[in-house]
Amino acid sequence: MTTIAFIGTGIMGKPMAANLQKAGHQLVFSEAHSPAPIELMANGGIAYPTVKAATEAAEVIILMVPNTPQVAAVLFADDGVVSALTADKMVIDMSSICPIETQKFAEKVKLTGAEYLDAPVSGGEVGAINAALTIMVGGSESAFSRAQPLLTSMGKNITLVGDNGAGQICKVSNQIIVALNIEAVSEALVFASKAGADPARVREALMGGFANSKILEVHGDRMIKGTFEPGFKIALHKKDLNLALSGAAALGVSLPNTAKALELFEQCSEMGGENWDHSAMIRAIESQSNHEIRQ
């Protein structure tokens, strides 16, 4: 059993923490960051008043917060994680944040003697609930080996991509692919529907061919049913695409379709959809086409 301070129990973090509890690990939480969910406390969780106190009680500290500034705050505030790190501890940041800042965070953490992994995830709320996340890891071989039993409690496809920062680079790449697949499925279903075909049957037919994908399977179904409760919010996918585009600008790389996908997400936000599931990108294309496939 490992004692884990889990910081960030939102849509993804809560089921990830629950799966660690199911695997027999002791979880502790910081009430200063956010109240621990009742069910996690009922399953043996322990609440501490500060991040520092939770870190002192833990062997491993896992972060699952929305963005780079939140990670920096949790790590480096006066009563944050770093204030209580010792050489026997490990920090695993499973948030999706800036790769360059991740490398800086790792350097500062390792000055304390503690180990650091960046380990962002893909798979959405469903993957988190089912302990079936894809986990992309950056860090040393030794840190990865130590963390692997914990990571296998939350995911299935777990890969050490490279040194610190490589996990975040992989996650940004993942988000490019996911956004463009959502755009492709959205365009195809709107086209098929407006041309007079049943989009549900079109999706069913396409799932048997080369156009099949997880996005067509899962998000295509959401688009047809109009079920856009967030598994992964548009606001967060916008953040990831902005990371991609800022990184691309620094590298001199052209990402024209990523920029277009971001425009469509921005249109959804303007329509009031900042907290819609990212599959709701179809609503922007429906608006531009003056046609809703759920008519």
Secondary structure, DSSP 4 states (H G I P E B T S, - for coil): --EEEEE--STTHHHHHHHHHHTT-EEEEETTT-PPPHHHHHTT-EEESSHHHHHHH-SEEEE--SSHHHHHHHHHSTTSGGGG--TT-EEEE-S---HHHHHHHHHHHHTTT-EEEE--EESHHHHHHTT-EEEEEES-HHHHHHHHHHHTTTEEEEEEEESTTHHHHHHHHHHHHHHHHHHHHHHHHHHHHHTT--HHHHHHHHTTSTT--HIIIIIHHHHHHT----SSBHHHHHHHHHHHHHHHHHHT---HHHHHHHHHHHHHHHTT-TTSBGGGHHHHHHHHHT--TT-
